[in-house]
Amino acid sequence: MPRLALMALAVCVLAVVAAVVSFAAGSFVGIVWILLAGVSSNMAWFYLRRAKLEREQRAEVTG
């Protein structure tokens, strides 16, 4: 798993935890954390997909 994907996934998990804590405390700032979780999960999927495509291209070239 690429390092950037792992970092984005960690940010996503932390943002979800922060959103839960924020909503439990009665604050609507959790909406911002939810948005951050969405962006970071999209980044994680992007980096995972890009690494997979690069692996497939290398396999075709050496193939």
PELIN-V841422 format. One line per field, one symbol per residue. burial: b if it has 9 or more other C-alpha atoms within 8 Angstrom, else e. A space follows every 10 residues. Layout:
# PELIN-V841422
burial=???
This chain:
# PELIN-V841422
burial=eeeebbbbbe bbbebbebbb bbbeeeeebb eebbebbbeb bebbbbbbee beeeeeebee eee
